[in-house]
Amino acid sequence: MPDRRTILKAGLLTLATPAILGGRAAHAQGNGLPITVSSYRLDRTQALFDGRVSIEGTNTTFVEDAIGDMNTAAFSGKGTNEVTELGLHPFMLAHANEGFRDYALLPVFLLRQFRHKSVFVRTDAGIATPQDLRGRRVGTPGYSSTSLTWIRGIFQEEYGVRPEEIEWVVANKDSSAGEAGKISEQEQQVPEGISISQGTPGLDESELLLAGEVDALFHAATPAAYVQGDPRISRLFPDFRSVEQDYYRRTGVFPIMHVLAIRRDTASEHPWLPRAVFDAYSRAKFEAYKIKDRLTWAADMLPWYSQELENTRALMGQNFYPYGMEQNRQTLETLFRYSNDQGLASRTLSVEETFLEESLEYFEDST
């Protein structure tokens, strides 16, 4: 069994990062072109932050930040980070509706989540199926966030429940602000034809649910009251794992939330850099896979961790978190379609216009 020093060296005890806890951290590594990269420190980026993997040809300063703040810095701020993690749908709205072209996307998908798990209901509301949400009040902290756009699209396509059939209530506080940062402007867009109102000031979206102001909640974060076992709240899909796996088997879609982006002027001036960034993030992810296979069973408290990893690979393949365009085009085009169908993006976007052109040909090397 690995000792504590081995686990520490692997980076498994450094995942509770300042960004997750509300702080910020930065460090530089390597020699070459000075660039700043902003992202979360996660298992798939840990090797970049601790220096086991570097972006070749660069002197990189890694800055930990929260997604709402990274969105705002890129779309509305100075955009000083040459490379940054961004919310996929906020980027889409900035690109389609605001003419934003400062950054182009790279096919590095840093956060993905199936979203059936993200729907919570009051147990006394009589909501047992997605169709029961018609005419109900649903709370959310940000209508046009990536996660909410996915949920609405899935509910319309899979269950026939259209966004305009729901009364939306926007909370003026977000219970996940500590992890996600302040909600960006692009996450607060509301299309025409939607019934929407503001919740009671001072209450976050989970408190609206507890107070009975809403019947259900769509939110990427799990409500604190649910985590604490409050009997008034349940998931709409109690066995969400089976529902999400069935969805993947039928559609091949693994929803993307966050993506990596690079400044277009930087990529133009240093044409070798985008590929170097892609390769480094890919190597860091494969380092995370190695740790999952060899050490995470010891560092993680889940008793059947290894079985879950094996089950995931049996369904989704060895590289179940793929980068590159080939395995992800369908998922991207699904969200592009959802956004336009929901009246959010002014047109249906394409991967060719949103991703850096040369990056469409990037493939991962797992060796």
C-alpha positions in Angstrom: 0.0 0.0 0.0 1.4 3.5 -0.9 2.6 5.5 2.0 1.6 9.1 2.7 4.6 10.6 1.0 3.8 8.7 -2.2 0.3 10.0 -2.2 1.4 13.5 -1.5 3.8 13.4 -4.4 1.0 12.3 -6.6 -0.9 15.4 -5.7 -3.9 13.6 -4.3 -3.9 15.6 -1.1 -3.7 19.0 -2.8 -7.1 19.0 -4.5 -8.7 21.3 -1.9 -7.3 24.3 -3.6 -7.5 28.0 -2.7 -9.8 28.5 -5.7 -12.3 25.9 -4.4 -12.1 27.5 -1.0 -12.6 31.0 -2.2 -8.9 32.1 -2.4 -6.4 32.5 -5.3 -3.0 31.2 -5.9 -0.4 31.6 -8.7 3.0 30.2 -9.5 5.4 30.2 -12.5 7.3 27.3 -14.1 9.5 26.6 -17.1 11.5 28.7 -19.4 10.4 30.4 -22.6 7.4 32.5 -23.7 5.8 34.1 -20.6 2.1 33.3 -20.5 -0.6 33.3 -17.8 -3.1 30.4 -17.6 -6.2 30.7 -15.5 -8.2 27.6 -14.5 -9.4 25.4 -11.6 -7.0 23.0 -10.0 -8.7 19.6 -10.6 -7.4 16.1 -10.8 -7.0 16.5 -14.6 -5.0 19.8 -14.2 -3.1 18.9 -11.0 0.0 17.8 -12.9 0.2 21.2 -14.6 -0.1 23.1 -11.3 2.5 21.0 -9.4 4.9 21.0 -12.3 4.9 17.3 -13.3 3.7 18.5 -16.7 4.7 21.8 -18.4 3.6 23.6 -21.5 6.6 23.2 -23.7 8.3 26.4 -24.8 6.7 28.6 -22.1 7.3 30.2 -18.8 3.8 29.6 -17.5 2.1 31.3 -14.5 -0.9 29.2 -13.4 -3.6 31.2 -11.6 -6.5 29.5 -9.8 -9.8 31.2 -10.3 -13.6 30.6 -10.3 -15.6 30.1 -13.5 -17.9 33.2 -13.1 -14.9 35.4 -12.6 -12.9 33.9 -15.4 -15.9 34.5 -17.7 -16.2 38.1 -16.7 -12.5 38.7 -17.0 -12.5 37.4 -20.6 -15.7 38.9 -21.9 -16.0 42.1 -20.0 -12.6 42.7 -18.4 -9.1 43.2 -19.7 -8.7 39.6 -20.9 -5.0 39.5 -19.9 -4.7 35.7 -19.5 -3.3 34.2 -22.7 -5.1 30.9 -21.9 -8.2 30.6 -19.7 -10.9 28.2 -18.7 -14.4 29.4 -19.7 -18.0 28.4 -19.4 -19.0 26.9 -22.8 -22.4 28.5 -23.0 -21.4 31.9 -21.8 -18.7 31.9 -24.5 -21.3 30.9 -27.1 -23.5 33.8 -26.1 -20.7 36.3 -26.2 -19.6 35.0 -29.6 -23.1 34.8 -31.2 -24.7 37.9 -29.6 -21.9 40.3 -28.7 -19.4 39.8 -31.5 -16.8 38.6 -29.0 -13.7 37.4 -30.9 -10.8 38.0 -28.4 -10.5 34.3 -27.6 -11.0 31.1 -29.6 -11.7 27.7 -28.0 -9.4 24.7 -27.8 -10.8 21.2 -27.7 -9.8 20.7 -24.1 -13.0 20.1 -22.1 -12.2 20.6 -18.4 -15.5 20.0 -16.8 -18.2 17.6 -18.0 -21.3 16.4 -16.1 -24.5 14.5 -16.9 -27.3 16.8 -15.7 -30.2 14.6 -14.7 -28.7 14.7 -11.2 -29.1 18.5 -11.0 -32.9 18.6 -10.7 -34.3 18.8 -7.2 -37.9 19.0 -6.1 -39.9 19.5 -2.9 -41.2 16.2 -1.7 -44.7 17.7 -1.0 -45.0 19.2 -4.5 -46.4 16.1 -6.3 -43.6 16.1 -8.9 -42.6 12.6 -9.9 -41.8 12.9 -13.6 -40.3 15.6 -15.8 -43.8 16.2 -17.3 -45.0 17.2 -13.8 -42.9 20.3 -14.0 -45.3 21.9 -16.5 -46.9 25.0 -14.9 -44.6 24.8 -11.9 -42.2 27.3 -10.4 -38.6 26.3 -10.9 -35.7 28.2 -9.2 -32.3 28.9 -10.6 -29.4 31.2 -9.9 -28.7 32.0 -13.6 -31.1 31.2 -16.5 -28.5 30.9 -19.3 -25.7 29.1 -17.5 -24.3 26.1 -19.3 -25.8 23.6 -16.9 -29.3 25.1 -17.1 -29.2 25.2 -20.9 -28.3 21.5 -21.0 -31.1 20.6 -18.6 -33.7 22.5 -20.5 -32.5 21.0 -23.8 -32.6 17.5 -22.4 -36.0 18.0 -20.9 -37.5 19.3 -24.1 -35.8 16.6 -26.3 -36.2 13.6 -24.0 -39.5 14.4 -22.2 -41.3 17.0 -24.3 -41.2 19.7 -21.6 -40.6 23.1 -23.2 -39.0 26.0 -21.2 -42.0 28.2 -21.9 -44.2 25.7 -20.0 -42.4 26.5 -16.7 -42.5 29.6 -14.5 -38.8 30.5 -13.8 -37.7 32.2 -10.6 -34.2 33.7 -10.4 -32.6 33.9 -7.0 -30.6 37.0 -6.3 -28.1 34.9 -4.3 -26.2 31.8 -5.5 -25.4 29.2 -2.9 -22.4 28.0 -5.0 -20.8 31.5 -5.3 -17.8 30.4 -3.2 -16.9 27.7 -5.8 -18.2 29.3 -9.0 -17.6 33.0 -8.4 -20.0 35.8 -9.3 -22.4 34.9 -12.0 -21.3 36.5 -15.3 -23.5 38.6 -17.4 -23.7 35.9 -20.1 -25.2 33.5 -17.5 -28.2 35.9 -16.9 -29.6 36.2 -20.4 -33.4 35.6 -20.7 -35.1 35.1 -24.1 -38.5 36.4 -25.1 -41.6 34.3 -24.4 -40.4 33.0 -21.0 -42.2 33.6 -17.7 -39.6 34.7 -15.2 -39.5 36.6 -11.9 -37.2 37.4 -9.1 -37.2 35.5 -5.9 -37.3 37.1 -2.5 -34.3 39.2 -1.9 -31.7 37.6 0.4 -32.7 34.1 -0.4 -30.5 31.8 -2.5 -32.0 29.3 -4.9 -32.0 26.4 -2.3 -33.6 28.7 0.3 -36.4 29.5 -2.2 -37.0 25.8 -2.5 -37.1 25.3 1.3 -39.4 28.3 1.7 -41.9 26.9 -0.8 -41.5 29.8 -3.2 -40.5 27.3 -5.9 -41.5 23.7 -6.5 -38.3 22.6 -8.0 -34.7 23.7 -8.5 -32.4 23.4 -11.5 -28.8 24.0 -10.3 -25.4 22.5 -10.9 -24.6 22.6 -7.2 -26.3 20.2 -4.8 -28.5 22.1 -2.3 -26.9 22.2 1.2 -30.2 21.1 2.7 -30.3 18.0 0.5 -26.7 17.1 1.5 -27.8 17.5 5.2 -30.7 15.1 4.6 -33.6 17.6 4.8 -36.7 15.4 4.1 -38.4 18.3 2.2 -36.0 17.9 -0.8 -35.4 15.0 -3.1 -33.9 14.4 -6.6 -36.4 14.2 -9.4 -34.3 11.2 -10.6 -33.3 9.3 -7.4 -31.4 6.7 -9.4 -29.8 9.3 -11.6 -26.8 7.1 -12.3 -28.9 4.6 -14.3 -30.9 7.4 -16.0 -27.7 9.2 -17.1 -26.0 6.0 -18.3 -29.0 5.1 -20.3 -29.0 8.7 -21.8 -25.3 8.2 -22.8 -25.9 4.8 -24.3 -28.7 6.2 -26.5 -27.2 9.5 -27.5 -23.4 9.3 -27.1 -23.6 12.8 -25.5 -21.4 13.5 -22.4 -22.4 17.2 -21.6 -19.6 19.7 -21.6 -19.6 22.6 -19.1 -16.1 24.2 -19.2 -13.7 24.5 -22.0 -10.2 26.0 -22.5 -9.7 29.1 -24.6 -6.7 31.0 -26.0 -6.3 34.6 -27.1 -6.6 34.8 -30.8 -3.8 37.4 -31.1 -1.5 35.2 -29.0 -2.2 32.1 -31.1 -1.5 34.1 -34.3 1.7 35.5 -33.0 2.9 32.2 -31.6 1.4 29.5 -33.9 3.1 26.6 -32.1 1.5 27.6 -28.7 -2.0 26.2 -29.1 -0.8 22.7 -29.8 1.7 22.9 -26.9 -1.2 23.9 -24.6 -3.4 21.1 -25.9 -0.7 18.5 -25.5 0.2 19.6 -22.0 -3.4 19.5 -20.8 -3.8 16.1 -22.4 -0.7 14.8 -20.7 -1.9 16.1 -17.4 -5.2 14.3 -17.8 -3.5 11.0 -18.6 -1.4 11.5 -15.5 -4.6 11.8 -13.6 -5.8 8.5 -15.1 -2.6 6.8 -13.9 -3.2 8.0 -10.4 -6.8 6.8 -10.5 -5.6 3.4 -11.5 -2.7 3.1 -9.0 -3.4 5.3 -6.0 -6.8 6.9 -5.8 -8.4 3.7 -4.4 -6.2 4.4 -1.3 -6.6 8.1 -1.1 -10.4 8.2 -1.8 -12.8 7.2 0.9 -15.3 5.6 -1.4 -15.2 1.9 -0.7 -16.1 0.7 -4.2 -14.1 3.4 -6.1 -12.2 0.8 -8.2 -15.5 -0.8 -9.3 -17.0 2.5 -10.3 -13.9 3.3 -12.4 -14.0 0.0 -14.1 -17.8 0.3 -14.8 -17.3 3.8 -16.3 -14.6 2.5 -18.6 -16.7 -0.5 -19.6 -19.4 2.0 -20.7 -17.4 5.0 -22.0 -14.0 3.6 -22.9 -10.5 3.9 -21.4 -10.3 7.6 -22.2 -13.8 8.5 -20.9 -12.9 12.2 -20.6 -11.8 12.8 -24.2 -10.2 15.9 -25.6 -10.0 16.7 -29.3 -12.8 17.3 -31.8 -13.5 13.9 -33.2 -15.2 12.4 -30.1 -16.8 15.7 -29.0 -18.3 17.3 -32.1 -21.8 15.7 -31.6 -21.9 16.9 -27.9 -20.9 20.4 -28.9 -23.4 20.6 -31.8 -26.1 19.4 -29.4 -25.6 22.4 -27.1 -25.2 24.8 -30.1 -28.6 23.6 -31.2 -30.2 23.8 -27.8 -29.0 27.4 -27.3 -30.6 28.6 -30.5 -33.7 26.5 -30.0 -34.2 28.2 -26.6 -33.9 31.7 -28.0 -30.5 32.4 -26.4 -27.9 32.3 -29.1 -29.0 34.4 -32.0 -28.0 31.6 -34.4 -26.8 28.0 -34.4 -23.1 28.2 -34.0 -20.5 25.8 -35.5 -17.3 24.3 -34.2 -15.5 25.8 -37.2 -16.2 29.4 -36.1 -15.8 29.0 -32.3 -12.7 26.8 -32.1 -9.2 27.8 -33.3 -9.1 26.4 -36.8 -6.0 24.3 -36.5 -7.2 22.8 -33.2 -9.9 20.9 -35.1 -7.3 18.4 -36.2 -5.7 17.9 -32.8 -5.6 14.3 -31.5 -4.6 13.0 -28.1 -1.5 10.8 -27.7 -2.0 8.5 -24.8 1.5 7.0 -24.9 
